[in-house]
Amino acid sequence: DLTKASKESLSTIKITGITLIETLAMAHVFINHGINANDLISMPEYIAIAMSKYLGPIWLFVAPFLGALGSFITGSATVSTLTFSPIQMNIANAIGAEPFAVLAAQIIGAAAGNMICVHNVVAVCAVVD
């Protein structure tokens, strides 16, 4: 019974595991993009400069929405936080805000977005039929 259950479980999570590994790899490419031979700034820094320029004064109110958008799209609060925390940190530094407050807003938004993300809704529908 254990072998049969293990095989069924592995076949069920195989695609999910592959997808998660690929998503995390893309997040690391996004985050570490600034390590290059041409001394170009990283994608998170570039995005942070543009966003802080236009939304700097109200960023603490916008930060949770970026976290929610990230988890809604990726289906994971963890991936959202890994992907967008560098942006949040750069914006906090650029506008002189408390970094811990901005990162906390990112995590709160990511958790809220994770509750309604498509991946979780589909999973719940599959479980409850």
C-alpha positions as CSV (number, residue, x, y, z in Angstrom):
1,D,0.0,0.0,0.0
2,L,2.8,2.4,0.8
3,T,4.5,1.8,-2.5
4,K,1.3,2.4,-4.4
5,A,0.4,5.5,-2.5
6,S,4.0,6.9,-2.9
7,K,3.8,6.3,-6.7
8,E,0.5,8.0,-7.0
9,S,1.7,11.0,-4.9
10,L,4.8,11.4,-6.9
11,S,2.9,11.3,-10.2
12,T,0.5,13.9,-8.8
13,I,3.2,16.4,-7.7
14,K,5.7,15.8,-10.5
15,I,4.3,18.6,-12.8
16,T,3.9,20.9,-9.9
17,G,7.5,20.4,-8.7
18,I,8.9,20.9,-12.2
19,T,6.9,24.2,-12.5
20,L,8.0,25.4,-9.1
21,I,11.6,24.7,-9.9
22,E,11.4,26.6,-13.2
23,T,9.6,29.5,-11.5
24,L,12.3,29.8,-8.8
25,A,15.0,29.7,-11.5
26,M,13.4,32.5,-13.4
27,A,13.0,34.5,-10.1
28,H,16.8,34.1,-9.5
29,V,17.6,35.2,-13.1
30,F,15.4,38.3,-12.5
31,I,17.0,39.1,-9.1
32,N,20.6,38.5,-10.2
33,H,20.3,40.1,-13.6
34,G,22.6,42.9,-12.4
35,I,25.6,40.7,-12.4
36,N,26.8,41.2,-15.9
37,A,29.9,42.2,-17.9
38,N,28.4,45.6,-19.1
39,D,27.7,46.9,-15.6
40,L,24.0,47.3,-16.4
41,I,21.7,47.8,-13.5
42,S,19.5,44.8,-12.6
43,M,15.9,44.6,-13.6
44,P,14.6,45.1,-10.0
45,E,16.7,48.2,-9.7
46,Y,15.5,49.6,-13.0
47,I,11.9,48.9,-12.1
48,A,12.4,50.4,-8.7
49,I,13.8,53.6,-10.1
50,A,10.9,54.1,-12.4
51,M,8.3,53.2,-9.7
52,S,9.8,55.4,-7.0
53,K,9.9,58.3,-9.4
54,Y,6.1,58.2,-10.0
55,L,4.8,56.5,-6.9
56,G,7.4,57.3,-4.2
57,P,5.2,59.4,-1.9
58,I,2.4,56.8,-1.7
59,W,4.6,53.7,-2.0
60,L,3.7,52.2,1.4
61,F,0.1,52.0,0.2
62,V,1.1,50.6,-3.2
63,A,3.6,48.0,-1.9
64,P,0.9,45.4,-0.9
65,F,-0.7,45.5,-4.3
66,L,2.6,44.6,-5.9
67,G,2.9,41.7,-3.6
68,A,-0.7,40.6,-4.3
69,L,-0.2,40.9,-8.0
70,G,3.0,38.8,-7.8
71,S,1.3,35.9,-5.9
72,F,-1.9,36.2,-8.0
73,I,0.1,35.7,-11.2
74,T,2.6,33.1,-9.9
75,G,0.3,31.3,-7.5
76,S,2.8,31.5,-4.7
77,A,3.4,34.1,-1.9
78,T,6.9,32.7,-1.6
79,V,7.7,33.3,-5.3
80,S,6.1,36.7,-5.2
81,T,8.3,37.7,-2.2
82,L,11.4,36.3,-3.8
83,T,10.7,38.1,-7.0
84,F,9.5,41.5,-5.8
85,S,11.4,42.0,-2.5
86,P,14.5,43.4,-4.3
87,I,12.2,46.0,-6.0
88,Q,10.5,46.8,-2.7
89,M,13.9,47.2,-0.9
90,N,15.3,49.4,-3.7
91,I,12.2,51.6,-3.6
92,A,12.3,51.9,0.2
93,N,15.9,53.0,0.0
94,A,15.2,55.4,-2.9
95,I,12.3,57.2,-1.1
96,G,13.8,57.0,2.4
97,A,11.1,54.8,3.8
98,E,11.6,52.2,6.5
99,P,12.6,49.0,4.5
100,F,11.1,46.6,7.1
101,A,7.7,48.4,6.7
102,V,7.8,48.2,2.9
103,L,8.8,44.5,3.0
104,A,6.1,43.7,5.5
105,A,3.6,45.3,3.2
106,Q,5.0,43.1,0.4
107,I,4.4,40.0,2.4
108,I,0.9,41.0,3.5
109,G,0.0,41.7,-0.1
110,A,1.5,38.4,-1.2
111,A,-0.5,36.5,1.4
112,A,-3.7,38.2,0.4
113,G,-3.1,37.6,-3.3
114,N,-2.3,34.0,-2.7
115,M,-5.8,33.4,-1.2
116,I,-7.4,34.3,-4.6
117,C,-4.8,33.2,-7.1
118,V,-6.0,31.0,-9.9
119,H,-3.7,28.1,-8.9
120,N,-5.3,27.8,-5.5
121,V,-8.9,28.3,-6.8
122,V,-8.3,25.4,-9.3
123,A,-6.8,23.2,-6.6
124,V,-9.8,23.8,-4.3
125,C,-12.2,23.1,-7.1
126,A,-10.4,19.9,-7.9
127,V,-10.5,18.8,-4.2
128,V,-14.1,19.6,-3.5
129,D,-15.3,18.6,-7.1
